[in-house]
Amino acid sequence: MLSLSNDQVRFLRLHAQRLIPQPAETMTSVVPFVKDRCGIQALDANAAMLALRVRSVGLMAGEHARIHERSVVRT
């Protein structure tokens, strides 16, 4: 059985949620970012944008992908 300290569990959770600074990605589109994470959970569009911003570096706004391209949907 694997035993982890509270700090190790906390680190793993933060890392999984991409809330720990990571190297900058070259990704500039929201689509592969959201797809890679199996979606973003948020109650409204503004909260979704905040969820993306805090977990990424250099992503352009997802409004274009959601409204014009329809490559990201809100359900």
PQR file with spaces between the fields and no chain letter, atoms N, CA, C, O and H, PARSE charges and radii, in Angstrom:
ATOM       1  N    MET     1       0.837   -1.180    0.000 -0.4000 1.5000
ATOM       2  CA   MET     1       0.000    0.000    0.000 -0.0000 2.0000
ATOM       3  C    MET     1       0.884    1.246    0.000  0.5500 1.7000
ATOM       4  O    MET     1       1.861    1.335    0.743 -0.5500 1.4000
ATOM       5  N    LEU     2       0.526    2.180   -0.829 -0.4000 1.5000
ATOM       6  CA   LEU     2       1.273    3.419   -0.950 -0.0000 2.0000
ATOM       7  C    LEU     2       0.808    4.397    0.122  0.5500 1.7000
ATOM       8  O    LEU     2      -0.390    4.595    0.321 -0.5500 1.4000
ATOM       9  H    LEU     2      -0.269    2.107   -1.433  0.4000 1.0000
ATOM      10  N    SER     3       1.760    4.998    0.801 -0.4000 1.5000
ATOM      11  CA   SER     3       1.427    5.964    1.845 -0.0000 2.0000
ATOM      12  C    SER     3       1.992    7.327    1.458  0.5500 1.7000
ATOM      13  O    SER     3       3.188    7.467    1.202 -0.5500 1.4000
ATOM      14  H    SER     3       2.733    4.837    0.640  0.4000 1.0000
ATOM      15  N    LEU     4       1.114    8.333    1.420 -0.4000 1.5000
ATOM      16  CA   LEU     4       1.533    9.684    1.062 -0.0000 2.0000
ATOM      17  C    LEU     4       1.274   10.633    2.217  0.5500 1.7000
ATOM      18  O    LEU     4       0.305   10.482    2.963 -0.5500 1.4000
ATOM      19  H    LEU     4       0.142    8.219    1.628  0.4000 1.0000
ATOM      20  N    SER     5       2.138   11.596    2.350 -0.4000 1.5000
ATOM      21  CA   SER     5       1.932   12.616    3.370 -0.0000 2.0000
ATOM      22  C    SER     5       0.854   13.596    2.896  0.5500 1.7000
ATOM      23  O    SER     5       0.492   13.606    1.720 -0.5500 1.4000
ATOM      24  H    SER     5       2.925   11.719    1.745  0.4000 1.0000
ATOM      25  N    ASN     6       0.358   14.398    3.796 -0.4000 1.5000
ATOM      26  CA   ASN     6      -0.634   15.409    3.428 -0.0000 2.0000
ATOM      27  C    ASN     6      -0.073   16.372    2.386  0.5500 1.7000
ATOM      28  O    ASN     6      -0.782   16.761    1.458 -0.5500 1.4000
ATOM      29  H    ASN     6       0.652   14.390    4.752  0.4000 1.0000
ATOM      30  N    ASP     7       1.187   16.758    2.532 -0.4000 1.5000
ATOM      31  CA   ASP     7       1.812   17.667    1.569 -0.0000 2.0000
ATOM      32  C    ASP     7       1.929   17.020    0.188  0.5500 1.7000
ATOM      33  O    ASP     7       1.728   17.687   -0.827 -0.5500 1.4000
ATOM      34  H    ASP     7       1.762   16.442    3.286  0.4000 1.0000
ATOM      35  N    GLN     8       2.249   15.736    0.144 -0.4000 1.5000
ATOM      36  CA   GLN     8       2.353   15.045   -1.141 -0.0000 2.0000
ATOM      37  C    GLN     8       0.989   14.953   -1.824  0.5500 1.7000
ATOM      38  O    GLN     8       0.887   15.165   -3.032 -0.5500 1.4000
ATOM      39  H    GLN     8       2.412   15.194    0.969  0.4000 1.0000
ATOM      40  N    VAL     9      -0.040   14.645   -1.072 -0.4000 1.5000
ATOM      41  CA   VAL     9      -1.399   14.577   -1.624 -0.0000 2.0000
ATOM      42  C    VAL     9      -1.815   15.946   -2.137  0.5500 1.7000
ATOM      43  O    VAL     9      -2.379   16.057   -3.226 -0.5500 1.4000
ATOM      44  H    VAL     9       0.043   14.473   -0.090  0.4000 1.0000
ATOM      45  N    ARG    10      -1.545   16.979   -1.370 -0.4000 1.5000
ATOM      46  CA   ARG    10      -1.884   18.343   -1.765 -0.0000 2.0000
ATOM      47  C    ARG    10      -1.165   18.718   -3.059  0.5500 1.7000
ATOM      48  O    ARG    10      -1.770   19.298   -3.961 -0.5500 1.4000
ATOM      49  H    ARG    10      -1.087   16.889   -0.485  0.4000 1.0000
ATOM      50  N    PHE    11       0.125   18.389   -3.152 -0.4000 1.5000
ATOM      51  CA   PHE    11       0.892   18.678   -4.357 -0.0000 2.0000
ATOM      52  C    PHE    11       0.307   17.951   -5.564  0.5500 1.7000
ATOM      53  O    PHE    11       0.143   18.549   -6.628 -0.5500 1.4000
ATOM      54  H    PHE    11       0.617   17.918   -2.419  0.4000 1.0000
ATOM      55  N    LEU    12      -0.005   16.677   -5.410 -0.4000 1.5000
ATOM      56  CA   LEU    12      -0.551   15.899   -6.518 -0.0000 2.0000
ATOM      57  C    LEU    12      -1.899   16.449   -6.986  0.5500 1.7000
ATOM      58  O    LEU    12      -2.168   16.482   -8.187 -0.5500 1.4000
ATOM      59  H    LEU    12       0.128   16.191   -4.546  0.4000 1.0000
ATOM      60  N    ARG    13      -2.731   16.871   -6.069 -0.4000 1.5000
ATOM      61  CA   ARG    13      -4.028   17.455   -6.438 -0.0000 2.0000
ATOM      62  C    ARG    13      -3.836   18.780   -7.173  0.5500 1.7000
ATOM      63  O    ARG    13      -4.477   19.022   -8.196 -0.5500 1.4000
ATOM      64  H    ARG    13      -2.512   16.844   -5.094  0.4000 1.0000
ATOM      65  N    LEU    14      -2.960   19.634   -6.656 -0.4000 1.5000
ATOM      66  CA   LEU    14      -2.700   20.910   -7.318 -0.0000 2.0000
ATOM      67  C    LEU    14      -2.099   20.702   -8.703  0.5500 1.7000
ATOM      68  O    LEU    14      -2.455   21.399   -9.653 -0.5500 1.4000
ATOM      69  H    LEU    14      -2.439   19.437   -5.825  0.4000 1.0000
ATOM      70  N    HIS    15      -1.194   19.748   -8.812 -0.4000 1.5000
ATOM      71  CA   HIS    15      -0.564   19.457  -10.098 -0.0000 2.0000
ATOM      72  C    HIS    15      -1.601   18.927  -11.086  0.5500 1.7000
ATOM      73  O    HIS    15      -1.608   19.343  -12.245 -0.5500 1.4000
ATOM      74  H    HIS    15      -0.905   19.182   -8.040  0.4000 1.0000
ATOM      75  N    ALA    16      -2.462   18.032  -10.660 -0.4000 1.5000
ATOM      76  CA   ALA    16      -3.489   17.468  -11.538 -0.0000 2.0000
ATOM      77  C    ALA    16      -4.454   18.533  -12.036  0.5500 1.7000
ATOM      78  O    ALA    16      -4.960   18.442  -13.155 -0.5500 1.4000
ATOM      79  H    ALA    16      -2.456   17.694   -9.719  0.4000 1.0000
ATOM      80  N    GLN    17      -4.711   19.540  -11.213 -0.4000 1.5000
ATOM      81  CA   GLN    17      -5.605   20.633  -11.602 -0.0000 2.0000
ATOM      82  C    GLN    17      -4.872   21.761  -12.314  0.5500 1.7000
ATOM      83  O    GLN    17      -5.458   22.796  -12.631 -0.5500 1.4000
ATOM      84  H    GLN    17      -4.301   19.614  -10.304  0.4000 1.0000
ATOM      85  N    ARG    18      -3.577   21.549  -12.563 -0.4000 1.5000
ATOM      86  CA   ARG    18      -2.714   22.529  -13.244 -0.0000 2.0000
ATOM      87  C    ARG    18      -2.691   23.861  -12.507  0.5500 1.7000
ATOM      88  O    ARG    18      -2.726   24.924  -13.127 -0.5500 1.4000
ATOM      89  H    ARG    18      -3.101   20.708  -12.305  0.4000 1.0000
ATOM      90  N    LEU    19      -2.633   23.795  -11.196 -0.4000 1.5000
ATOM      91  CA   LEU    19      -2.592   25.007  -10.375 -0.0000 2.0000
ATOM      92  C    LEU    19      -1.197   25.268   -9.820  0.5500 1.7000
ATOM      93  O    LEU    19      -1.015   26.136   -8.966 -0.5500 1.4000
ATOM      94  H    LEU    19      -2.605   22.931  -10.693  0.4000 1.0000
ATOM      95  N    ILE    20      -0.216   24.520  -10.306 -0.4000 1.5000
ATOM      96  CA   ILE    20       1.185   24.729   -9.947 -0.0000 2.0000
ATOM      97  C    ILE    20       1.881   25.259  -11.198  0.5500 1.7000
ATOM      98  O    ILE    20       1.694   24.701  -12.279 -0.5500 1.4000
ATOM      99  H    ILE    20      -0.363   23.815  -11.001  0.4000 1.0000
ATOM     100  N    PRO    21       2.674   26.316  -11.079 -0.5600 1.5000
ATOM     101  CA   PRO    21       3.337   26.867  -12.272  0.2800 2.0000
ATOM     102  C    PRO    21       4.080   25.783  -13.044  0.5500 1.7000
ATOM     103  O    PRO    21       4.827   24.988  -12.473 -0.5500 1.4000
ATOM     104  N    GLN    22       3.856   25.772  -14.349 -0.4000 1.5000
ATOM     105  CA   GLN    22       4.477   24.800  -15.232 -0.0000 2.0000
ATOM     106  C    GLN    22       5.118   25.541  -16.389  0.5500 1.7000
ATOM     107  O    GLN    22       4.825   26.716  -16.609 -0.5500 1.4000
ATOM     108  H    GLN    22       3.249   26.418  -14.812  0.4000 1.0000
ATOM     109  N    PRO    23       5.992   24.870  -17.135 -0.5600 1.5000
ATOM     110  CA   PRO    23       6.615   25.535  -18.281  0.2800 2.0000
ATOM     111  C    PRO    23       5.559   26.044  -19.257  0.5500 1.7000
ATOM     112  O    PRO    23       4.506   25.430  -19.430 -0.5500 1.4000
ATOM     113  N    ALA    24       5.856   27.162  -19.884 -0.4000 1.5000
ATOM     114  CA   ALA    24       4.913   27.740  -20.855 -0.0000 2.0000
ATOM     115  C    ALA    24       4.682   26.774  -22.008  0.5500 1.7000
ATOM     116  O    ALA    24       5.615   26.147  -22.510 -0.5500 1.4000
ATOM     117  H    ALA    24       6.711   27.661  -19.744  0.4000 1.0000
ATOM     118  N    GLU    25       3.444   26.667  -22.409 -0.4000 1.5000
ATOM     119  CA   GLU    25       3.089   25.822  -23.537 -0.0000 2.0000
ATOM     120  C    GLU    25       3.057   26.681  -24.797  0.5500 1.7000
ATOM     121  O    GLU    25       2.845   27.892  -24.731 -0.5500 1.4000
ATOM     122  H    GLU    25       2.686   27.176  -22.001  0.4000 1.0000
ATOM     123  N    THR    26       3.265   26.051  -25.925 -0.4000 1.5000
ATOM     124  CA   THR    26       3.198   26.778  -27.185 -0.0000 2.0000
ATOM     125  C    THR    26       1.760   26.825  -27.705  0.5500 1.7000
ATOM     126  O    THR    26       1.493   27.445  -28.734 -0.5500 1.4000
ATOM     127  H    THR    26       3.436   25.067  -25.978  0.4000 1.0000
ATOM     128  N    MET    27       0.844   26.177  -27.003 -0.4000 1.5000
ATOM     129  CA   MET    27      -0.541   26.130  -27.408 -0.0000 2.0000
ATOM     130  C    MET    27      -1.174   27.517  -27.326  0.5500 1.7000
ATOM     131  O    MET    27      -1.073   28.187  -26.298 -0.5500 1.4000
ATOM     132  H    MET    27       1.061   25.673  -26.167  0.4000 1.0000
ATOM     133  N    THR    28      -1.819   27.946  -28.393 -0.4000 1.5000
ATOM     134  CA   THR    28      -2.482   29.239  -28.382 -0.0000 2.0000
ATOM     135  C    THR    28      -3.986   29.107  -28.559  0.5500 1.7000
ATOM     136  O    THR    28      -4.708   30.102  -28.498 -0.5500 1.4000
ATOM     137  H    THR    28      -1.901   27.402  -29.228  0.4000 1.0000
ATOM     138  N    SER    29      -4.461   27.896  -28.776 -0.4000 1.5000
ATOM     139  CA   SER    29      -5.891   27.676  -28.969 -0.0000 2.0000
ATOM     140  C    SER    29      -6.488   27.000  -27.736  0.5500 1.7000
ATOM     141  O    SER    29      -5.848   26.175  -27.084 -0.5500 1.4000
ATOM     142  H    SER    29      -3.874   27.087  -28.826  0.4000 1.0000
ATOM     143  N    VAL    30      -7.699   27.362  -27.446 -0.4000 1.5000
ATOM     144  CA   VAL    30      -8.412   26.789  -26.307 -0.0000 2.0000
ATOM     145  C    VAL    30      -8.805   25.343  -26.570  0.5500 1.7000
ATOM     146  O    VAL    30      -8.870   24.542  -25.638 -0.5500 1.4000
ATOM     147  H    VAL    30      -8.219   28.031  -27.975  0.4000 1.0000
ATOM     148  N    VAL    31      -9.067   25.001  -27.820 -0.4000 1.5000
ATOM     149  CA   VAL    31      -9.618   23.695  -28.169 -0.0000 2.0000
ATOM     150  C    VAL    31      -8.759   22.523  -27.684  0.5500 1.7000
ATOM     151  O    VAL    31      -9.272   21.681  -26.947 -0.5500 1.4000
ATOM     152  H    VAL    31      -9.014   25.652  -28.577  0.4000 1.0000
ATOM     153  N    PRO    32      -7.473   22.424  -28.062 -0.5600 1.5000
ATOM     154  CA   PRO    32      -6.689   21.274  -27.584  0.2800 2.0000
ATOM     155  C    PRO    32      -6.500   21.290  -26.066  0.5500 1.7000
ATOM     156  O    PRO    32      -6.405   20.237  -25.435 -0.5500 1.4000
ATOM     157  N    PHE    33      -6.449   22.468  -25.496 -0.4000 1.5000
ATOM     158  CA   PHE    33      -6.282   22.578  -24.041 -0.0000 2.0000
ATOM     159  C    PHE    33      -7.489   21.980  -23.318  0.5500 1.7000
ATOM     160  O    PHE    33      -7.333   21.180  -22.395 -0.5500 1.4000
ATOM     161  H    PHE    33      -6.526   23.324  -26.008  0.4000 1.0000
ATOM     162  N    VAL    34      -8.695   22.373  -23.743 -0.4000 1.5000
ATOM     163  CA   VAL    34      -9.916   21.858  -23.119 -0.0000 2.0000
ATOM     164  C    VAL    34     -10.067   20.364  -23.404  0.5500 1.7000
ATOM     165  O    VAL    34     -10.444   19.595  -22.521 -0.5500 1.4000
ATOM     166  H    VAL    34      -8.822   23.022  -24.493  0.4000 1.0000
ATOM     167  N    LYS    35      -9.773   19.961  -24.629 -0.4000 1.5000
ATOM     168  CA   LYS    35      -9.881   18.547  -25.006 -0.0000 2.0000
ATOM     169  C    LYS    35      -8.939   17.684  -24.179  0.5500 1.7000
ATOM     170  O    LYS    35      -9.308   16.591  -23.750 -0.5500 1.4000
ATOM     171  H    LYS    35      -9.467   20.586  -25.347  0.4000 1.0000
ATOM     172  N    ASP    36      -7.728   18.171  -23.957 -0.4000 1.5000
ATOM     173  CA   ASP    36      -6.737   17.435  -23.178 -0.0000 2.0000
ATOM     174  C    ASP    36      -7.196   17.229  -21.729  0.5500 1.7000
ATOM     175  O    ASP    36      -6.816   16.249  -21.088 -0.5500 1.4000
ATOM     176  H    ASP    36      -7.428   19.058  -24.305  0.4000 1.0000
ATOM     177  N    ARG    37      -8.007   18.146  -21.222 -0.4000 1.5000
ATOM     178  CA   ARG    37      -8.493   18.061  -19.844 -0.0000 2.0000
ATOM     179  C    ARG    37      -9.889   17.477  -19.735  0.5500 1.7000
ATOM     180  O    ARG    37     -10.473   17.453  -18.651 -0.5500 1.4000
ATOM     181  H    ARG    37      -8.316   18.942  -21.743  0.4000 1.0000
ATOM     182  N    CYS    38     -10.427   17.004  -20.852 -0.4000 1.5000
ATOM     183  CA   CYS    38     -11.790   16.430  -20.886 -0.0000 2.0000
ATOM     184  C    CYS    38     -12.836   17.447  -20.463  0.5500 1.7000
ATOM     185  O    CYS    38     -13.874   17.071  -19.918 -0.5500 1.4000
ATOM     186  H    CYS    38      -9.952   17.023  -21.732  0.4000 1.0000
ATOM     187  N    GLY    39     -12.587   18.707  -20.699 -0.4000 1.5000
ATOM     188  CA   GLY    39     -13.559   19.744  -20.414 -0.0000 2.0000
ATOM     189  C    GLY    39     -13.179   20.599  -19.225  0.5500 1.7000
ATOM     190  O    GLY    39     -12.258   20.286  -18.471 -0.5500 1.4000
ATOM     191  H    GLY    39     -11.744   19.013  -21.142  0.4000 1.0000
ATOM     192  N    ILE    40     -13.906   21.675  -19.083 -0.4000 1.5000
ATOM     193  CA   ILE    40     -13.737   22.601  -17.968 -0.0000 2.0000
ATOM     194  C    ILE    40     -15.090   22.769  -17.315  0.5500 1.7000
ATOM     195  O    ILE    40     -16.078   23.032  -18.000 -0.5500 1.4000
ATOM     196  H    ILE    40     -14.654   21.929  -19.696  0.4000 1.0000
ATOM     197  N    GLN    41     -15.154   22.625  -16.018 -0.4000 1.5000
ATOM     198  CA   GLN    41     -16.415   22.771  -15.297 -0.0000 2.0000
ATOM     199  C    GLN    41     -16.545   24.200  -14.795  0.5500 1.7000
ATOM     200  O    GLN    41     -15.651   24.718  -14.126 -0.5500 1.4000
ATOM     201  H    GLN    41     -14.351   22.412  -15.461  0.4000 1.0000
ATOM     202  N    ALA    42     -17.662   24.830  -15.122 -0.4000 1.5000
ATOM     203  CA   ALA    42     -17.942   26.185  -14.644 -0.0000 2.0000
ATOM     204  C    ALA    42     -19.436   26.450  -14.780  0.5500 1.7000
ATOM     205  O    ALA    42     -20.096   25.874  -15.645 -0.5500 1.4000
ATOM     206  H    ALA    42     -18.389   24.409  -15.666  0.4000 1.0000
ATOM     207  N    LEU    43     -19.958   27.303  -13.944 -0.4000 1.5000
ATOM     208  CA   LEU    43     -21.384   27.613  -13.986 -0.0000 2.0000
ATOM     209  C    LEU    43     -21.738   28.647  -15.045  0.5500 1.7000
ATOM     210  O    LEU    43     -22.878   28.679  -15.509 -0.5500 1.4000
ATOM     211  H    LEU    43     -19.422   27.771  -13.241  0.4000 1.0000
ATOM     212  N    ASP    44     -20.797   29.487  -15.435 -0.4000 1.5000
ATOM     213  CA   ASP    44     -21.069   30.452  -16.500 -0.0000 2.0000
ATOM     214  C    ASP    44     -19.813   30.653  -17.345  0.5500 1.7000
ATOM     215  O    ASP    44     -18.725   30.205  -16.982 -0.5500 1.4000
ATOM     216  H    ASP    44     -19.871   29.461  -15.058  0.4000 1.0000
ATOM     217  N    ALA    45     -19.980   31.326  -18.465 -0.4000 1.5000
ATOM     218  CA   ALA    45     -18.882   31.494  -19.418 -0.0000 2.0000
ATOM     219  C    ALA    45     -17.705   32.254  -18.820  0.5500 1.7000
ATOM     220  O    ALA    45     -16.553   31.915  -19.090 -0.5500 1.4000
ATOM     221  H    ALA    45     -20.863   31.691  -18.760  0.4000 1.0000
ATOM     222  N    ASN    46     -17.974   33.273  -18.014 -0.4000 1.5000
ATOM     223  CA   ASN    46     -16.879   34.034  -17.406 -0.0000 2.0000
ATOM     224  C    ASN    46     -16.065   33.168  -16.458  0.5500 1.7000
ATOM     225  O    ASN    46     -14.838   33.267  -16.424 -0.5500 1.4000
ATOM     226  H    ASN    46     -18.910   33.549  -17.794  0.4000 1.0000
ATOM     227  N    ALA    47     -16.732   32.328  -15.693 -0.4000 1.5000
ATOM     228  CA   ALA    47     -16.014   31.428  -14.790 -0.0000 2.0000
ATOM     229  C    ALA    47     -15.179   30.417  -15.574  0.5500 1.7000
ATOM     230  O    ALA    47     -14.086   30.047  -15.146 -0.5500 1.4000
ATOM     231  H    ALA    47     -17.728   32.248  -15.721  0.4000 1.0000
ATOM     232  N    ALA    48     -15.686   29.977  -16.706 -0.4000 1.5000
ATOM     233  CA   ALA    48     -14.921   29.045  -17.544 -0.0000 2.0000
ATOM     234  C    ALA    48     -13.649   29.711  -18.056  0.5500 1.7000
ATOM     235  O    ALA    48     -12.587   29.089  -18.076 -0.5500 1.4000
ATOM     236  H    ALA    48     -16.573   30.278  -17.054  0.4000 1.0000
ATOM     237  N    MET    49     -13.750   30.972  -18.471 -0.4000 1.5000
ATOM     238  CA   MET    49     -12.566   31.686  -18.944 -0.0000 2.0000
ATOM     239  C    MET    49     -11.535   31.840  -17.817  0.5500 1.7000
ATOM     240  O    MET    49     -10.333   31.711  -18.047 -0.5500 1.4000
ATOM     241  H    MET    49     -14.613   31.477  -18.454  0.4000 1.0000
ATOM     242  N    LEU    50     -12.010   32.115  -16.610 -0.4000 1.5000
ATOM     243  CA   LEU    50     -11.099   32.211  -15.468 -0.0000 2.0000
ATOM     244  C    LEU    50     -10.437   30.874  -15.183  0.5500 1.7000
ATOM     245  O    LEU    50      -9.247   30.825  -14.870 -0.5500 1.4000
ATOM     246  H    LEU    50     -12.987   32.220  -16.423  0.4000 1.0000
ATOM     247  N    ALA    51     -11.197   29.785  -15.287 -0.4000 1.5000
ATOM     248  CA   ALA    51     -10.640   28.449  -15.055 -0.0000 2.0000
ATOM     249  C    ALA    51      -9.551   28.138  -16.071  0.5500 1.7000
ATOM     250  O    ALA    51      -8.544   27.518  -15.729 -0.5500 1.4000
ATOM     251  H    ALA    51     -12.164   29.825  -15.541  0.4000 1.0000
ATOM     252  N    LEU    52      -9.740   28.560  -17.308 -0.4000 1.5000
ATOM     253  CA   LEU    52      -8.715   28.353  -18.332 -0.0000 2.0000
ATOM     254  C    LEU    52      -7.499   29.235  -18.093  0.5500 1.7000
ATOM     255  O    LEU    52      -6.361   28.789  -18.237 -0.5500 1.4000
ATOM     256  H    LEU    52     -10.558   29.064  -17.586  0.4000 1.0000
ATOM     257  N    ARG    53      -7.746   30.492  -17.728 -0.4000 1.5000
ATOM     258  CA   ARG    53      -6.633   31.434  -17.561 -0.0000 2.0000
ATOM     259  C    ARG    53      -5.697   31.010  -16.434  0.5500 1.7000
ATOM     260  O    ARG    53      -4.478   31.109  -16.573 -0.5500 1.4000
ATOM     261  H    ARG    53      -8.671   30.854  -17.611  0.4000 1.0000
ATOM     262  N    VAL    54      -6.251   30.540  -15.322 -0.4000 1.5000
ATOM     263  CA   VAL    54      -5.408   30.188  -14.180 -0.0000 2.0000
ATOM     264  C    VAL    54      -4.605   28.908  -14.435  0.5500 1.7000
ATOM     265  O    VAL    54      -3.600   28.667  -13.766 -0.5500 1.4000
ATOM     266  H    VAL    54      -7.241   30.459  -15.209  0.4000 1.0000
ATOM     267  N    ARG    55      -5.038   28.095  -15.388 -0.4000 1.5000
ATOM     268  CA   ARG    55      -4.378   26.819  -15.662 -0.0000 2.0000
ATOM     269  C    ARG    55      -3.514   26.829  -16.913  0.5500 1.7000
ATOM     270  O    ARG    55      -3.001   25.782  -17.307 -0.5500 1.4000
ATOM     271  H    ARG    55      -5.855   28.291  -15.931  0.4000 1.0000
ATOM     272  N    SER    56      -3.342   27.959  -17.536 -0.4000 1.5000
ATOM     273  CA   SER    56      -2.602   27.985  -18.794 -0.0000 2.0000
ATOM     274  C    SER    56      -1.730   29.231  -18.887  0.5500 1.7000
ATOM     275  O    SER    56      -1.820   30.154  -18.077 -0.5500 1.4000
ATOM     276  H    SER    56      -3.758   28.810  -17.216  0.4000 1.0000
ATOM     277  N    VAL    57      -0.892   29.215  -19.901 -0.4000 1.5000
ATOM     278  CA   VAL    57      -0.040   30.364  -20.196 -0.0000 2.0000
ATOM     279  C    VAL    57      -0.185   30.667  -21.676  0.5500 1.7000
ATOM     280  O    VAL    57       0.057   29.796  -22.512 -0.5500 1.4000
ATOM     281  H    VAL    57      -0.819   28.465  -20.560  0.4000 1.0000
ATOM     282  N    GLY    58      -0.574   31.879  -22.008 -0.4000 1.5000
ATOM     283  CA   GLY    58      -0.585   32.303  -23.400 -0.0000 2.0000
ATOM     284  C    GLY    58      -1.781   31.883  -24.226  0.5500 1.7000
ATOM     285  O    GLY    58      -1.760   32.052  -25.445 -0.5500 1.4000
ATOM     286  H    GLY    58      -0.771   32.586  -21.329  0.4000 1.0000
ATOM     287  N    LEU    59      -2.821   31.345  -23.619 -0.4000 1.5000
ATOM     288  CA   LEU    59      -3.993   30.982  -24.407 -0.0000 2.0000
ATOM     289  C    LEU    59      -4.778   32.221  -24.797  0.5500 1.7000
ATOM     290  O    LEU    59      -4.915   33.160  -24.014 -0.5500 1.4000
ATOM     291  H    LEU    59      -2.838   31.207  -22.629  0.4000 1.0000
ATOM     292  N    MET    60      -5.286   32.210  -26.010 -0.4000 1.5000
ATOM     293  CA   MET    60      -6.149   33.292  -26.450 -0.0000 2.0000
ATOM     294  C    MET    60      -7.551   33.032  -25.907  0.5500 1.7000
ATOM     295  O    MET    60      -7.876   31.900  -25.548 -0.5500 1.4000
ATOM     296  H    MET    60      -5.175   31.447  -26.646  0.4000 1.0000
ATOM     297  N    ALA    61      -8.366   34.047  -25.845 -0.4000 1.5000
ATOM     298  CA   ALA    61      -9.717   33.914  -25.311 -0.0000 2.0000
ATOM     299  C    ALA    61     -10.496   32.851  -26.059  0.5500 1.7000
ATOM     300  O    ALA    61     -10.362   32.711  -27.275 -0.5500 1.4000
ATOM     301  H    ALA    61      -8.102   34.967  -26.137  0.4000 1.0000
ATOM     302  N    GLY    62     -11.301   32.112  -25.340 -0.4000 1.5000
ATOM     303  CA   GLY    62     -12.077   31.028  -25.924 -0.0000 2.0000
ATOM     304  C    GLY    62     -13.379   31.460  -26.558  0.5500 1.7000
ATOM     305  O    GLY    62     -14.111   30.631  -27.098 -0.5500 1.4000
ATOM     306  H    GLY    62     -11.409   32.226  -24.352  0.4000 1.0000
ATOM     307  N    GLU    63     -13.677   32.741  -26.501 -0.4000 1.5000
ATOM     308  CA   GLU    63     -14.932   33.252  -27.057 -0.0000 2.0000
ATOM     309  C    GLU    63     -15.029   32.930  -28.548  0.5500 1.7000
ATOM     310  O    GLU    63     -16.095   32.551  -29.033 -0.5500 1.4000
ATOM     311  H    GLU    63     -13.082   33.414  -26.062  0.4000 1.0000
ATOM     312  N    HIS    64     -13.935   33.077  -29.266 -0.4000 1.5000
ATOM     313  CA   HIS    64     -13.928   32.793  -30.699 -0.0000 2.0000
ATOM     314  C    HIS    64     -14.222   31.314  -30.957  0.5500 1.7000
ATOM     315  O    HIS    64     -15.005   30.978  -31.846 -0.5500 1.4000
ATOM     316  H    HIS    64     -13.069   33.385  -28.872  0.4000 1.0000
ATOM     317  N    ALA    65     -13.594   30.438  -30.180 -0.4000 1.5000
ATOM     318  CA   ALA    65     -13.809   28.999  -30.346 -0.0000 2.0000
ATOM     319  C    ALA    65     -15.241   28.613  -30.007  0.5500 1.7000
ATOM     320  O    ALA    65     -15.807   27.717  -30.633 -0.5500 1.4000
ATOM     321  H    ALA    65     -12.958   30.711  -29.458  0.4000 1.0000
ATOM     322  N    ARG    66     -15.824   29.274  -29.031 -0.4000 1.5000
ATOM     323  CA   ARG    66     -17.174   28.916  -28.606 -0.0000 2.0000
ATOM     324  C    ARG    66     -18.246   29.495  -29.520  0.5500 1.7000
ATOM     325  O    ARG    66     -19.207   28.798  -29.847 -0.5500 1.4000
ATOM     326  H    ARG    66     -15.364   30.002  -28.522  0.4000 1.0000
ATOM     327  N    ILE    67     -18.110   30.740  -29.937 -0.4000 1.5000
ATOM     328  CA   ILE    67     -19.169   31.413  -30.691 -0.0000 2.0000
ATOM     329  C    ILE    67     -18.987   31.283  -32.204  0.5500 1.7000
ATOM     330  O    ILE    67     -19.939   30.955  -32.911 -0.5500 1.4000
ATOM     331  H    ILE    67     -17.330   31.306  -29.671  0.4000 1.0000
ATOM     332  N    HIS    68     -17.785   31.535  -32.703 -0.4000 1.5000
ATOM     333  CA   HIS    68     -17.583   31.574  -34.150 -0.0000 2.0000
ATOM     334  C    HIS    68     -17.248   30.205  -34.734  0.5500 1.7000
ATOM     335  O    HIS    68     -17.882   29.778  -35.699 -0.5500 1.4000
ATOM     336  H    HIS    68     -17.011   31.802  -32.128  0.4000 1.0000
ATOM     337  N    GLU    69     -16.277   29.522  -34.173 -0.4000 1.5000
ATOM     338  CA   GLU    69     -15.876   28.215  -34.698 -0.0000 2.0000
ATOM     339  C    GLU    69     -16.826   27.093  -34.252  0.5500 1.7000
ATOM     340  O    GLU    69     -17.000   26.102  -34.960 -0.5500 1.4000
ATOM     341  H    GLU    69     -15.763   29.869  -33.389  0.4000 1.0000
ATOM     342  N    ARG    70     -17.428   27.259  -33.087 -0.4000 1.5000
ATOM     343  CA   ARG    70     -18.266   26.235  -32.469 -0.0000 2.0000
ATOM     344  C    ARG    70     -17.472   24.955  -32.213  0.5500 1.7000
ATOM     345  O    ARG    70     -18.027   23.856  -32.253 -0.5500 1.4000
ATOM     346  H    ARG    70     -17.287   28.064  -32.512  0.4000 1.0000
ATOM     347  N    SER    71     -16.168   25.102  -31.949 -0.4000 1.5000
ATOM     348  CA   SER    71     -15.303   23.958  -31.667 -0.0000 2.0000
ATOM     349  C    SER    71     -15.278   23.630  -30.183  0.5500 1.7000
ATOM     350  O    SER    71     -14.826   22.555  -29.789 -0.5500 1.4000
ATOM     351  H    SER    71     -15.718   25.995  -31.916  0.4000 1.0000
ATOM     352  N    VAL    72     -15.761   24.553  -29.359 -0.4000 1.5000
ATOM     353  CA   VAL    72     -15.932   24.335  -27.921 -0.0000 2.0000
ATOM     354  C    VAL    72     -17.381   24.668  -27.604  0.5500 1.7000
ATOM     355  O    VAL    72     -17.878   25.726  -27.991 -0.5500 1.4000
ATOM     356  H    VAL    72     -16.128   25.427  -29.679  0.4000 1.0000
ATOM     357  N    VAL    73     -18.048   23.781  -26.912 -0.4000 1.5000
ATOM     358  CA   VAL    73     -19.453   24.020  -26.599 -0.0000 2.0000
ATOM     359  C    VAL    73     -19.661   24.155  -25.097  0.5500 1.7000
ATOM     360  O    VAL    73     -18.883   23.642  -24.293 -0.5500 1.4000
ATOM     361  H    VAL    73     -17.644   22.922  -26.598  0.4000 1.0000
ATOM     362  N    ARG    74     -20.702   24.840  -24.753 -0.4000 1.5000
ATOM     363  CA   ARG    74     -21.092   25.002  -23.354 -0.0000 2.0000
ATOM     364  C    ARG    74     -22.370   24.208  -23.163  0.5500 1.7000
ATOM     365  O    ARG    74     -23.362   24.430  -23.857 -0.5500 1.4000
ATOM     366  H    ARG    74     -21.333   25.257  -25.406  0.4000 1.0000
ATOM     367  N    THR    75     -22.338   23.279  -22.214 -0.4000 1.5000
ATOM     368  CA   THR    75     -23.530   22.453  -21.965 -0.0000 2.0000
ATOM     369  C    THR    75     -23.990   22.601  -20.541  0.5500 1.7000
ATOM     370  O    THR    75     -24.978   21.984  -20.144 -0.5500 1.4000
ATOM     371  H    THR    75     -21.532   23.098  -21.651  0.4000 1.0000
